[in-house]
C-alpha cells in the first residue's frame, strides 16, 4: 500500500505514551503507526523533533465580518495563518466579536460566508447564548446549523450602540438558556465574572483617578471569579446542562470545578497561556497590550494554576486570542484600554517551553492539554490525537531552540502581542493539516488554504 506521506524518525506523542516511530498518512487520515511502513509519495524526516497532535485551541476570537465597526480587527485570513505558524491546526471560534454576533441561523450563515475560501486551518463554531435569542429559537437554529458548543458571558460584554453585537446573560437568561442547551446535548462555555461587582469597582477606581493595570487587577478580585463559577455550577445541576468554565485565572476557581466534577456535575475548565506566563507585578512595564479579563493575577496564583495543569484538573489550555486595533490599546489609562490578548500564534511554543522544558511536564500531558482534551470535550471526533483513523493533523516542535519573538514574526492583521521581545525556548518546525503542510520554518505559511468549517 502506498501512502501520501510518512513522517519518519520523530519522537511521536501517542495517547498514552511517546515513542520514536513513523506515522503514515493516506487521504488526509492517519493510516499507520510503526516502523518500516513501506512506500510513500512524500517523506518528512523528523529526526530531533517532537511530533505532537496539532493544537485544538478551544478559545479564539475572529472578527469576521466586522460589520463596518470592526473591519480592521482580526479576520479569517490573518487569524488562521497565525494558527498555522503557531502549530494550531483547528480551533473553536467564539460567537463574538464579529458583527453580527453568532446567535441564530442567519448570523451563523453570514459567518460561514465570511470565512469561505479564507481558512488555513479547520474551524469549529460556538453559538451564542444571549437574552434576546431565547424566544427566537436561536439555540435550536444554531444546533441545526452545526455549532459544536455554546458560549455565554456572566460578565458585562458587547457594545449596546452596535445593532447585533453580543450581550451578557442575567441569571434568568442563564437558567432558561441552560435548559435549552441541555436539550441539544452540547456544552455551554461560560465567561464567569460577577458583573455587578466588577463593573462598580471599576467605575469607582476610574473616578478616583486610578490608571494602572495593577489598579485594574484590584477591581476584579478572586472572589468575583469564584462566586459566578459556583453559581453556574448550581444552575448546571438544576438544568442538567453540560458546562465548561473559560479562562480560569485563579486556582480557587479550578478547585470549585474539581469538587463539582467529583460530585457528578458535568463540568470542566480551561486556563490560558498568558495566565501561566505573566503575573501582576510585571503588567505595567508591558502596558495595556497585556490587559484581559479575568485579569492576570499574582505569582502565587500562577504557581497554583501550574499545579492544577500538571494534575490535569484544568482540562486544557487556550489562547483566548482576542485582538483589536492598536489604537484601542494605545492609552495611558488601563481602564480605557480594550481587554484582550493576541496570543494564538504562541500557544504551542510557549507551553512546550514553560511546561515540558522548564517544569518537566510529561509529553502526554502536553498533548492532552493542547489537543486531546479539548477535542474530546467538544466532541470533535476526528481531532486531537495521533490515532489511526483521525485527521492527520500534526505540529512538529524543535525543542531547545530559542528565539526572540519580533513583531514582524506575527501573522496577525495587527502585529501586537505581549510576547514580543520575549525569548521562547522552542520553535514550531512544521504544521500539517490533514496531511498537507501548511507551515514550515523554512518556507513559512503556504498560500494554498486547506482549512474547512467543522459542522456538528
N, C-alpha and C positions, 0 to 999 in steps of 0.2 A: 504493500500500500504506500503510495507516495503522499507526503504531507505538503502543505503550503508553506509551513515554517517550522523549524526546530530551534529552540533556544538551548544551547549546549553549555555545559561546564559551570553553570552558576550555582550559588547556594540558594535553593528554592524553598520558600516558606509554604509548607502544606498546612492542612487544617490542624494537625496535631503534632507536627514536627518540622524540622528543617533538614534538608539533605542535599548534598551535591548530586545533581541528577539532570536529566534533559527533559524538556517539555515540548510536545509536538502539537501543532495546530492544523486543523482541517476545517474549511468552510466557516471560519470565524469562531470555532469552538475548540476547547482543549480536548484533544483526541487521544493522547497517550502521555504517560509519565514513566520514565525509566531510562535505562542505558541501551545503546545500540538499537535505536528506534527505526533505522532504515533511511530511505531517501527522502529528500525534501527539496522543494523549489528554492527556498531561502534558508540560510542558517545564520543565526546570531551567536557569536561567541561571547558568552557572559562570564568568562573567567575573571575572578576577582570581584564580581558584582553580586549583590543580593537581588534575587528575583522574587518580588512580592506581588500579591494581587494589587491591581490598580486601586487607588483610593476611591472610596464611595463617600464623598463629602455630603453629609446629610443636612447641611445648613448653608445655603448660598443664595444671595440676592442678585438677580439680574434685572436691570431696569429697562426692559424692552417689551412693549413700547413705552416710551416716556410720555406720551400723550400731549406733547407740546410743553410740558412742565419740566421733565427730567430727561430730555433727549440727549444731553451730554453726559449723563451718568453711564454706568457700565452696561454695554449691550452684549448680545449673544456672541458676536464676532470676537470681540476682545476678551470677554469673560471666559469663553470656552477655550480660546488659545492659551490663556493664562493657566487654565486647568491642565491642558496638555503639557505645557512646560513644567508644571509642578507635580506631575505624576498622578493627577486626579483624572480617572477615566470615566467616571459618572458622578452625577450629583443630584441632590434633591433641591429643587428650586422653590423658594419661598413665594407666597402669593402677593407680596408687596416687595418693592416699592414701585412697580410698574403701574401705569395708568392706562386703562382701569385695572384695579386690583382683581385678582382671580377669585371671583366669588360665585360664579354661576356659569351656565353653558356658554353664553355669548362671550364673556370675558375670557374663558378658557380657550375658546376657538380663536379669539384675537391674539392671545399669547402664542398659540401654536403657529399661527400665520406669521407672526413677527419673527419667529425663530427659523422659519423654513429656509433651508439651504445655508444656514449660518453656523451650524454646530460642529465643533471639532471633537466633542465628547458627547456621551449619552446623558440625557436629562429626564429625570422623573419629576413630577409636579406635586406640590402641595396645593390644596384648595383652601380658601379662607373661610373661617367661621367668624362672621361679623353680625351685629344685631340686625342689620337690615336684610340679611338673606335667609333668616329663619322661616319667614312666612311666604317666601317666594320660591320655595323648593330648590334653593341654591345648593344645599348639601346633597340632595338627591341628584341634581343635574351634574354636579362635579363628580359624583361617584360613577354615574353612567358615562361620563366623558373620559374616565380613565385616570383620575388623580390617584397617587399612591398613598396619600395621607392628607390630613387636615392640619391647619395652624390657626391659633388664636393668640391674642395679646391680653393679658390681665393688666399690663402697664399701658399708659396712655400712648397712643400712636396715631399716625395719619395727620393729614392737613385738611381741616374741615372746609377750607376755601376751594379745594380741588374736588370737583364732582367725580365720584367713582374711586376716591382714594380709600385706603384701608381704614379700619376703625376697631378700637379695642372693645372687648365684651364687658358688660356688667355681670353681676352674679346670676341674674335671671337668664340672660342670654347664654352664659356659660353652661348653666344647668340644662336648659332646653336644647342647646346645641349638642351637648354631650349625648343626650338621649337620641338625637338624630344620627350622630356619627356612630354611636354604638350599633345602630341597625345596619350600617354598612360593613361592620367588622374591621374597619380600618382604624389607624391610630390617630389620635389628636395630639399634636405637638403644641406645647404651651410656653409662652414667654411669661414667667411668673415673677412679677414685682407688684408691690402694693401701690397702686396708682395714687390713691388719695393722700397717702403719707409722703411718698417721694416727690410728688408734684408740689405739695405745700412746703416741704422742707427746701426744695429747690427755689421756690418763689421767695421765701424768707431770706435765704442766703444771698440771692441775687440783689434783693432790695437793700441788704446790709453791706453791699459792696464787695462780696466775695467774688473772686475771679479765677482761682487756680483749679487745676484738676484735682488736687488733694482736697480742696473745698468741695468739689463736685462729688467725690467719692464719699465724703462725710454725710452728704444728703441722701445717700442710698445705703443705709446701714444693713448689716447682715440680716437682721430680723425681718426687714422689708422684702427679702427674698424667701426666707424660710416660711413665713406666715402664708403667703399665697400658694406655695408648694403644698403645705398641709391642707389648705382649703381645696385645691384642685384634686388632691388625693381623696378627700372626703366626698367630693362630688362624683368622682370616678367610682367609688364604692357604691354610691347610691344609684348610679345610672348604668353600671356595667361597661362603661366606656374604657377602651384601652388608651392609655395616655403616655406621653413622653415629655419630660421637662427639659427644655432647651437651655443651653449655655449656662449651666450652674457655675457660679463663681465662688462658692464657699463650701467647705466640707460639711458644714452643718446641714445644708440643703441636700447633699448627697445622702447623709445619714437618714433623713426623713424618707427618701425614696427607697433606700435599702430596707428599712424597717417595714415599710408598707408592702414591698415586694415579698418579704419573708412572711407577711401576714396574708398573702394571697391576692393582693391587688396587682393587676397587670400594668405595671409602671416601670419605666426605665428613665435614664437621664444621660446627658452629654455634658462635657465641658468643651472649652475652645483652646486652641493653641496659644492664644495670647494670654489667657489666664495662667497657663503653665510656664510662660516665658517672661512676662513683665510683672512688676509689683509696684505698689502705690508710690513709694518714695522716689522712683525714677520717672514718673509720668510727666512732671512739669518740665524736666530737662528735655523731654522728647517733644512735647507740645500736643495740641488738640488732635493731631493725626492718630493718637492712641486712645482717644475718648470713645467709650462704648457703654452700653448698659445691658445687664448689670455691670457695674464698674470693675476695673481691675483692682483687686484687694491686696492686702499686705503679704509680706513674705511668709508669715505663719499660715495664712490661707492657701498660698501657693504650695507650700510643702504638704499641707493636708490634702490638697487636690491630687498631687502626685501620688500620695499614698493610696488614695481611692482608685486612681487609674491603674496602679500596679496590681491592686487587689481585684480589678475589673468590677468594682461596684459602680463605676462610671462605664456605661456600655460602650461609648465611643467618643472620639474627639473630632470636632468640626472646625471650620474656619469662621463661621458666621460672617462670610465675606459680604460686607455691606458698604460699598464705596459710594462716594459722591463727587462733586466737582471741587477743585482746590479752594475756591472762594469760600465754601461753606466750612472749611477747616481753618481759614486764614483769619483768625481773630485772637485778640489778647485775652478775651474773656471765655473761659472754658464752658460756661453755662450757655453761651450763644452758639457754640460750635455744633455741627452735625455729629450725632453719636453713631459711629460705625467704623469698622476697621477693614481695610483692604488686605486680605491675607490668603486667598485661595491658592496662590502660586507657591506659598512657602509653608504649607502644612507638612508635607512628607519629609522634606529635608530637615526641617527644624525638629519635628517629632522624632525622627530617626537619630539625630544628633543628641538631642536633650534626653530622650528616653533610652534608646539602645546603647549609644556610645558613652554617655556620661553617667547614666543611672543603672545600667545593666539590665534593662528591660528585655525579657525573652522575645525572640523574633516572632514567636507565635502570638504573644500578647500584642505586639506591634501590629501584626496583620489583623488581629481581631478588632482593635480599636479604630483602625483606619478603613477597614473594608468588610470583614466578615460580619461583625455585629450589626452595623447599620443596614447592610443588605438583608439580613435576617429580620430585623425589626420592622422594616418597611416592605417585607415580602417581595424583594427584588430577586426572584428565583434564579436568574441566570448570572448574577453578580456576586462578588465578594470573596471568592476563594479560588485557589488553584486546584480545581477538582475536574475530573473528566466529565465532559458534557456542559460545563459552564462556559460563558463567554471568555474568549482568550484576551483578557484584559490584564496587562502587567505593567509594573513600574520597575525598572532596573536601577538600583541605587549603587552609587560608588561611595563606599564607606571611607572614613579617614581622609577626606578630600576637601579641605577647607577652601572657602571663597568668601569674599566680601560682597554683599548684595549692593548693586548700584541701581539707581532709578532707571537707567537705560536697559537694565535686565528685564524690567517688568513689561508684560504684555497688556497690562490694563489700559483702558482708554485714558484714564488719568493716572499718571505714574507717581502715585503717592502711596506710601506704606510705612508703618512704624519700624519695619525690619531693615529699611535702607541704612547702610553703614554698618550693619551687624555681620560679624564673622560667623558663618554657618559651616559646620564640620563635615558635611556630606553633600553630595550632588546627585541630581537626577540625571542618569546617563541616557535613558531611553524610556519612552512611554508608548505602549502598544494597546490599541483598542480593537477588539475582535480580530486580532491577527494583523492589523495594519499599524505600521509605525507612524505615530502622529507627532512625535518629537524625538530628536536625538541631540546630544550635546554638541555634536559636530555640525549638523545641518540646521538645527533649530526646529521650529514648528512647521510642519508641512502645510502647503496651501490647500490641498485637497481635504474636503471636510467629510468625515465618515460618521459623524455623530447622528443620533436619532433620538426622538422623544420616546420615552418608555411609557406605555399605556398599561394600566392595571384593570 
